[in-house]
Amino acid sequence: MTMETRAATLARRIAAALRSHGHSAFLVGGCVRDILLGRPPKDFDVATSAPPDAVAWLFPGSQMVGASFGVVLVREDDAQVEVATFRSDHSYQDGRRPACVEFQTDPRQDVLRRDFTINALLMDPDTEEVFDYVGGRDDLAHGTVRAIGDPAQRFAEDHLRMLRAVRFAASLGFEIEEGTLQAVRELRSLIGKVSSERIRDELTRILTEGGARRGFELLDESGLLAELLPELAAMKGIAQPPEFHPEGDVWIHTLLMLEKLNAPPATLAWGVLLHDVGKPPTFRAAPDRIRFDGHVEAGVEIAHRILTRLKFSTGDAIQIEALIANHMRFKDVPNMRESTLKRFFRLPRFEEHLELHRVDCLSSHRNLDNYEFVKRKLAELPAEELHPPRLLTGYDLMGEGYPAGPQLGEILQALEDAQLEGVIHTREEALALVRSRFPKTRIE
């Protein structure tokens, strides 16, 4: 039984239990939208007339994740369902949460406080009858993301909804209704009041849930891109040498790369997005051709500032910055020494580096010779050749009379190079190489 099936089964059992105790209960939100679109739901939510304490009483061990908002999390094994009491929201004071809520028994009141019509559909889990109070089924049929009621009010209540409109349109292949899009344009500066973590997570979803290119085109059209990532907005109009980039400017190149990603890891997606972020400040129209001298180093610095601003974890930031720092090295792989090439292959999550290079090539000159070269070399190399066991240690070298200090690291590096080049294979050969290349005066 899949995770989705377990969650669906749990949601139906929750609804049945609530109904058996005299409460109304429906599937609601994204799961209903996805079911109607024929897409596998990622999670299941239940909306009910039961107050939170009644839900908690029916499901011992459940967790109050938003007691003041009537949200209870019910878990069973590795499946979980959020159960929310029907409510209406009153004034919002922080651009995220209502100052107070009022629990309701009428599901109509509950859906009116939600964000978009396509996310406000209710479904009877037994009969699969759909209850639509806001025109969500028509918007699903026409591929439209439309705010419920006054879009300006919806976005003033929770500013992140502006980014969510972009995400839904991108991942579903929908259009944002013109009034809704215009409200985003008018209120776009409010996005700066949203926490960095929420912005980071929503942008990551846009990058990884499908339709990333369309998502970033919509961010640009709505004005949100310039608010959130002005460093990317600066890519527009930055010309590139046509012999290497016949596709156009840096922005077009980046969009083409995003279009070629298929359910990428978040770090790869961000690496692709930011890999050329150093080009705008390093653009130079030299007499011979357009140049971007130092764009890799500049890109790493700019990306570091962006990742810090969005509060990425240290591990993710290190990987994204490594993707940017190393993306130009692929042009040199046919001429690398064997030891240099093998060390390159040993970069953490090298498969992400290789995939970035692939989509980089396909979105520019389309020459995949170096990509194919790397694929062949990787296929030929057994793991032990990439990570050979150390033949000598620092203690061994000190036993040979070499003093502790920086020279030991230099010697060990030379030994590993020789192993990676296939020059030495045994401890004896290693000792012979050390004695011949690093003469010393033994300490008495």
C-alpha positions as CSV (number, residue, x, y, z in Angstrom):
1,M,0.0,0.0,0.0
2,T,1.5,3.4,-1.0
3,M,1.9,6.3,1.2
4,E,-0.8,8.2,-0.7
5,T,-3.2,5.3,-0.3
6,R,-2.6,5.0,3.4
7,A,-3.2,8.8,3.9
8,A,-6.4,8.5,1.8
9,T,-7.6,5.6,3.8
10,L,-6.8,7.4,7.1
11,A,-8.6,10.5,5.9
12,R,-11.7,8.5,5.0
13,R,-11.7,6.7,8.3
14,I,-11.4,10.1,10.1
15,A,-14.3,11.5,8.2
16,A,-16.4,8.4,8.9
17,A,-15.6,8.6,12.7
18,L,-16.5,12.2,12.8
19,R,-19.8,11.6,11.0
20,S,-20.7,8.7,13.2
21,H,-20.6,11.2,16.1
22,G,-22.9,13.6,14.5
23,H,-20.4,16.0,12.8
24,S,-20.0,16.8,9.2
25,A,-16.7,16.1,7.5
26,F,-15.2,16.5,4.0
27,L,-12.0,16.1,2.2
28,V,-10.9,19.6,1.3
29,G,-8.3,21.7,-0.5
30,G,-5.4,20.4,-2.6
31,C,-6.3,16.7,-2.4
32,V,-9.8,17.4,-3.9
33,R,-8.2,19.6,-6.6
34,D,-5.7,16.9,-7.5
35,I,-8.3,14.1,-7.5
36,L,-10.4,16.0,-9.9
37,L,-7.4,16.7,-12.1
38,G,-6.4,13.0,-12.1
39,R,-3.2,13.8,-10.2
40,P,-2.0,11.8,-7.2
41,P,-2.6,14.0,-4.1
42,K,0.5,14.8,-2.0
43,D,-1.5,15.0,1.2
44,F,-5.0,14.8,2.6
45,D,-6.9,17.4,4.7
46,V,-10.3,17.0,6.3
47,A,-12.6,19.9,7.2
48,T,-15.2,19.3,9.9
49,S,-17.8,20.9,12.0
50,A,-16.4,19.2,15.0
51,P,-14.5,21.5,17.4
52,P,-10.8,20.7,18.0
53,D,-11.3,19.1,21.4
54,A,-13.9,16.7,19.9
55,V,-11.4,15.7,17.2
56,A,-8.6,15.2,19.8
57,W,-11.0,13.1,21.9
58,L,-11.9,10.9,19.0
59,F,-8.3,10.3,18.0
60,P,-6.1,9.8,21.1
61,G,-2.5,10.6,20.4
62,S,-3.3,13.3,17.9
63,Q,-1.4,16.6,18.0
64,M,-2.8,20.1,18.3
65,V,-0.7,21.9,15.6
66,G,-2.8,25.0,15.6
67,A,-5.2,24.8,18.5
68,S,-6.3,28.5,18.2
69,F,-7.0,27.9,14.5
70,G,-8.7,24.6,15.0
71,V,-6.1,22.3,13.4
72,V,-5.4,18.8,14.7
73,L,-2.8,16.5,13.2
74,V,-3.9,12.8,13.2
75,R,-1.1,10.3,12.6
76,E,-1.2,6.5,11.9
77,D,2.1,4.8,11.2
78,D,3.7,7.0,8.5
79,A,0.4,8.5,7.2
80,Q,-0.9,11.8,8.6
81,V,-3.9,14.0,8.0
82,E,-4.7,17.5,9.1
83,V,-8.2,17.9,10.5
84,A,-9.4,21.5,10.6
85,T,-12.6,22.8,12.2
86,F,-14.8,25.0,9.9
87,R,-14.0,28.6,10.7
88,S,-14.2,32.2,9.6
89,D,-11.2,34.5,10.0
90,H,-11.3,38.0,11.3
91,S,-8.8,40.8,10.7
92,Y,-5.2,39.9,9.9
93,Q,-2.5,41.9,11.6
94,D,0.8,40.4,10.5
95,G,0.3,39.5,6.9
96,R,0.1,35.8,7.7
97,R,-2.4,34.9,10.5
98,P,-5.8,36.1,11.5
99,A,-5.9,38.0,14.8
100,C,-8.8,35.7,15.8
101,V,-11.0,33.0,14.3
102,E,-14.6,32.0,14.8
103,F,-15.5,28.3,14.6
104,Q,-18.4,27.6,12.3
105,T,-20.8,24.7,11.5
106,D,-21.5,25.9,7.9
107,P,-18.8,24.7,5.4
108,R,-19.7,27.7,3.2
109,Q,-18.1,30.0,5.7
110,D,-15.0,27.9,5.9
111,V,-14.3,27.9,2.1
112,L,-14.8,31.7,1.8
113,R,-11.7,32.4,3.9
114,R,-9.4,30.2,1.8
115,D,-7.0,31.4,-0.9
116,F,-8.0,30.3,-4.4
117,T,-11.2,28.8,-5.8
118,I,-9.4,25.6,-7.0
119,N,-8.3,25.0,-3.4
120,A,-11.7,25.5,-1.9
121,L,-13.6,22.5,-3.1
122,L,-15.1,20.0,-0.6
123,M,-15.6,16.3,-1.4
124,D,-17.8,13.7,0.4
125,P,-15.3,10.9,1.0
126,D,-18.0,8.2,0.7
127,T,-19.9,9.4,-2.4
128,E,-17.2,11.6,-3.9
129,E,-19.8,14.3,-4.4
130,V,-18.1,17.7,-4.8
131,F,-19.5,20.8,-3.1
132,D,-18.4,24.0,-4.8
133,Y,-19.4,27.4,-3.3
134,V,-16.9,29.6,-5.1
135,G,-16.7,28.4,-8.8
136,G,-13.7,26.2,-8.3
137,R,-14.8,23.5,-10.7
138,D,-15.2,26.0,-13.6
139,D,-11.7,27.4,-12.8
140,L,-10.3,23.9,-12.8
141,A,-11.9,23.2,-16.1
142,H,-10.6,26.4,-17.7
143,G,-7.1,26.2,-16.1
144,T,-7.4,29.3,-14.0
145,V,-5.9,30.4,-10.7
146,R,-8.4,32.9,-9.2
147,A,-8.4,34.4,-5.7
148,I,-11.6,33.9,-3.8
149,G,-13.5,37.2,-3.5
150,D,-11.4,40.3,-3.6
151,P,-7.8,39.3,-4.5
152,A,-6.3,42.3,-2.8
153,Q,-8.0,41.3,0.4
154,R,-6.8,37.7,0.1
155,F,-3.2,38.9,-0.4
156,A,-3.3,41.5,2.3
157,E,-4.4,38.7,4.7
158,D,-1.5,36.4,3.8
159,H,1.2,37.9,1.6
160,L,2.7,34.6,0.7
161,R,-0.5,33.8,-1.3
162,M,1.1,35.9,-4.1
163,L,3.9,33.4,-4.4
164,R,1.4,30.5,-4.1
165,A,-0.6,31.8,-7.0
166,V,2.6,31.6,-9.1
167,R,3.4,28.1,-7.9
168,F,-0.1,26.7,-8.6
169,A,-0.2,28.3,-12.1
170,A,3.3,26.9,-12.9
171,S,2.9,23.4,-11.5
172,L,-0.6,22.9,-12.9
173,G,0.0,24.6,-16.2
174,F,-2.7,27.2,-15.4
175,E,-3.1,30.9,-16.1
176,I,-3.5,33.4,-13.3
177,E,-6.8,35.3,-13.7
178,E,-6.1,38.9,-14.7
179,G,-7.6,40.5,-11.6
180,T,-5.7,38.2,-9.4
181,L,-2.4,38.9,-11.3
182,Q,-3.1,42.6,-11.2
183,A,-3.5,42.5,-7.4
184,V,-0.1,40.7,-7.2
185,R,1.5,43.5,-9.2
186,E,-0.1,46.2,-7.1
187,L,0.8,44.5,-3.7
188,R,4.1,43.0,-4.7
189,S,6.1,45.1,-2.2
190,L,4.3,43.3,0.7
191,I,6.2,40.1,-0.1
192,G,9.2,41.7,1.7
193,K,7.3,41.3,4.9
194,V,7.1,37.5,4.7
195,S,9.7,35.5,6.6
196,S,12.8,34.4,4.7
197,E,12.1,30.8,5.5
198,R,8.6,30.9,4.0
199,I,9.9,32.6,0.8
200,R,12.7,30.1,0.5
201,D,10.4,27.2,0.8
202,E,7.8,28.6,-1.7
203,L,10.5,29.4,-4.3
204,T,12.0,25.9,-3.8
205,R,8.6,24.4,-4.6
206,I,8.3,26.5,-7.7
207,L,11.7,25.2,-8.8
208,T,11.0,21.5,-8.1
209,E,7.3,20.8,-8.4
210,G,7.1,21.3,-12.2
211,G,6.9,24.2,-14.5
212,A,9.9,26.0,-13.1
213,R,10.4,28.1,-16.2
214,R,6.8,29.2,-16.3
215,G,7.0,29.9,-12.6
216,F,10.0,32.3,-13.0
217,E,8.4,34.0,-16.0
218,L,5.4,34.7,-13.9
219,L,7.5,35.9,-11.0
220,D,9.0,38.4,-13.5
221,E,5.7,39.4,-15.1
222,S,4.2,40.0,-11.6
223,G,7.1,42.1,-10.3
224,L,7.8,39.6,-7.6
225,L,11.2,38.6,-9.1
226,A,12.6,42.1,-8.7
227,E,11.3,42.2,-5.1
228,L,12.8,38.9,-4.1
229,L,15.7,38.2,-6.3
230,P,16.9,41.4,-8.0
231,E,20.2,39.7,-8.8
232,L,18.2,37.4,-11.2
233,A,16.2,40.3,-12.6
234,A,19.5,41.8,-13.5
235,M,20.2,38.9,-16.0
236,K,17.6,40.3,-18.4
237,G,19.2,42.0,-21.4
238,I,22.7,40.8,-20.6
239,A,24.0,39.7,-24.0
240,Q,26.2,36.6,-24.4
241,P,28.7,35.7,-27.2
242,P,26.5,34.2,-29.9
243,E,29.0,31.6,-30.9
244,F,28.5,29.9,-27.5
245,H,25.0,31.2,-26.6
246,P,22.9,31.4,-29.8
247,E,19.8,31.2,-27.5
248,G,20.1,34.8,-26.3
249,D,20.7,36.6,-23.0
250,V,21.6,35.3,-19.6
251,W,18.0,35.3,-18.5
252,I,16.7,33.3,-21.5
253,H,19.6,30.8,-21.0
254,T,18.6,30.3,-17.4
255,L,14.9,29.9,-18.2
256,L,15.8,27.2,-20.8
257,M,17.9,25.3,-18.2
258,L,15.0,25.4,-15.7
259,E,12.7,24.1,-18.4
260,K,14.9,21.0,-18.9
261,L,14.9,20.0,-15.2
262,N,12.8,17.0,-14.2
263,A,11.8,16.7,-10.6
264,P,15.3,17.9,-9.5
265,P,16.8,17.9,-6.0
266,A,16.4,21.4,-4.5
267,T,20.1,22.0,-4.4
268,L,20.5,21.2,-8.2
269,A,17.5,23.5,-9.0
270,W,19.0,26.4,-7.1
271,G,22.4,25.7,-8.6
272,V,20.9,26.0,-12.1
273,L,19.0,29.1,-11.1
274,L,22.1,30.8,-9.8
275,H,24.9,29.3,-11.8
276,D,25.3,32.5,-14.0
277,V,24.3,35.1,-11.4
278,G,27.8,36.5,-11.6
279,K,27.5,37.4,-15.2
280,P,25.6,40.7,-15.0
281,P,28.2,42.5,-12.8
282,T,31.2,41.0,-14.8
283,F,29.8,41.8,-18.3
284,R,32.4,43.4,-20.6
285,A,32.1,44.0,-24.3
286,A,35.7,43.5,-25.2
287,P,37.0,44.2,-28.8
288,D,37.1,40.6,-29.7
289,R,33.9,39.3,-28.0
290,I,31.7,39.6,-24.9
291,R,33.5,38.5,-21.8
292,F,32.5,37.6,-18.2
293,D,35.9,37.5,-16.6
294,G,35.6,36.2,-13.0
295,H,31.9,35.5,-13.3
296,V,32.2,32.2,-11.4
297,E,33.9,33.8,-8.4
298,A,31.5,36.7,-8.5
299,G,28.6,34.2,-8.8
300,V,29.7,32.3,-5.7
301,E,29.8,35.5,-3.7
302,I,26.4,36.7,-4.9
303,A,24.8,33.3,-4.4
304,H,26.2,33.2,-0.9
305,R,24.5,36.5,-0.1
306,I,21.2,35.2,-1.5
307,L,21.4,31.9,0.3
308,T,22.2,33.6,3.6
309,R,19.4,36.1,3.1
310,L,16.9,33.2,2.5
311,K,18.4,31.3,5.5
312,F,19.4,28.1,3.7
313,S,21.0,25.4,5.8
314,T,24.8,25.3,5.8
315,G,24.8,22.0,4.0
316,D,22.5,23.1,1.2
317,A,24.3,26.4,0.8
318,I,27.7,24.6,0.5
319,Q,26.4,22.3,-2.3
320,I,24.7,25.1,-4.2
321,E,27.8,27.2,-4.1
322,A,29.9,24.2,-5.2
323,L,27.7,23.7,-8.2
324,I,28.3,27.4,-9.2
325,A,32.0,27.2,-8.4
326,N,32.6,24.1,-10.5
327,H,30.3,24.5,-13.5
328,M,32.9,25.9,-15.8
329,R,35.4,23.1,-15.1
330,F,33.7,20.7,-17.5
331,K,35.2,22.5,-20.5
332,D,38.7,21.3,-19.3
333,V,37.9,17.6,-18.6
334,P,39.5,16.1,-21.8
335,N,42.8,17.7,-20.8
336,M,42.8,17.1,-17.1
337,R,45.4,14.9,-15.5
338,E,44.0,11.6,-14.4
339,S,44.4,12.6,-10.7
340,T,42.7,16.0,-11.3
341,L,39.8,14.3,-13.2
342,K,39.3,11.7,-10.5
343,R,39.3,14.4,-7.8
344,F,36.7,16.3,-9.8
345,F,34.5,13.2,-9.9
346,R,34.8,12.9,-6.2
347,L,32.9,16.1,-5.5
348,P,30.0,15.4,-3.2
349,R,26.8,14.6,-5.2
350,F,28.8,14.8,-8.5
351,E,25.7,13.7,-10.3
352,E,24.2,17.1,-9.7
353,H,27.3,18.8,-11.2
354,L,27.0,16.5,-14.2
355,E,23.3,17.2,-14.7
356,L,23.8,21.0,-14.4
357,H,26.5,20.7,-17.1
358,R,24.1,18.7,-19.4
359,V,21.3,21.2,-19.2
360,D,23.8,24.0,-19.5
361,C,25.0,22.6,-22.8
362,L,21.5,21.8,-24.1
363,S,20.4,25.3,-23.4
364,S,23.3,26.9,-25.3
365,H,25.7,25.4,-27.9
366,R,24.2,21.9,-27.6
367,N,27.7,20.3,-27.7
368,L,27.6,17.3,-25.3
369,D,31.1,15.9,-26.1
370,N,32.5,16.7,-22.6
371,Y,29.3,15.3,-21.0
372,E,29.7,12.1,-22.9
373,F,33.4,12.0,-22.1
374,V,32.6,12.2,-18.4
375,K,29.9,9.6,-18.6
376,R,32.3,7.1,-20.3
377,K,35.1,7.8,-17.8
378,L,32.7,7.3,-14.9
379,A,31.4,4.0,-16.3
380,E,35.0,2.7,-16.8
381,L,36.2,3.7,-13.3
382,P,35.7,1.2,-10.5
383,A,35.0,2.8,-7.1
384,E,38.4,1.8,-5.7
385,E,40.2,3.9,-8.4
386,L,38.3,7.0,-7.4
387,H,38.9,6.4,-3.7
388,P,42.0,4.3,-3.4
389,P,43.0,3.1,0.1
390,R,45.8,5.2,1.6
391,L,49.2,3.4,1.3
392,L,51.0,5.5,3.9
393,T,49.8,7.6,6.8
394,G,51.4,10.6,8.5
395,Y,52.6,8.4,11.3
396,D,54.3,6.2,8.7
397,L,56.1,9.2,7.3
398,M,57.2,10.4,10.8
399,G,58.5,6.8,11.4
400,E,60.6,7.3,8.3
401,G,62.1,10.4,9.8
402,Y,59.9,13.2,8.3
403,P,59.1,15.8,10.9
404,A,55.5,16.7,11.7
405,G,54.4,19.8,9.7
406,P,53.1,21.0,6.4
407,Q,55.4,18.8,4.4
408,L,53.5,15.7,5.5
409,G,50.4,17.0,3.8
410,E,52.4,17.7,0.7
411,I,53.8,14.2,0.6
412,L,50.4,12.6,1.3
413,Q,48.9,14.6,-1.6
414,A,51.7,13.5,-3.9
415,L,51.1,9.9,-2.9
416,E,47.4,10.1,-3.6
417,D,48.1,11.8,-7.0
418,A,50.4,9.0,-7.9
419,Q,47.8,6.4,-6.9
420,L,45.1,8.2,-8.9
421,E,47.5,8.4,-11.9
422,G,48.1,4.6,-11.6
423,V,51.8,5.1,-10.9
424,I,51.9,3.3,-7.6
425,H,49.9,0.5,-6.1
426,T,51.7,-0.9,-3.1
427,R,53.2,0.4,0.2
428,E,56.6,-0.4,-1.1
429,E,56.1,1.6,-4.2
430,A,54.8,4.5,-2.1
431,L,57.9,4.4,0.1
432,A,60.2,4.3,-2.9
433,L,58.4,7.4,-4.4
434,V,58.7,9.3,-1.1
435,R,62.4,8.6,-0.7
436,S,63.1,9.6,-4.3
437,R,61.1,12.8,-4.4
438,F,61.4,14.0,-0.9
439,P,64.9,13.6,0.3
440,K,65.5,14.4,4.0
441,T,67.9,14.4,6.8
442,R,66.7,11.8,9.4
443,I,66.3,13.3,12.9
444,E,68.7,11.5,15.3
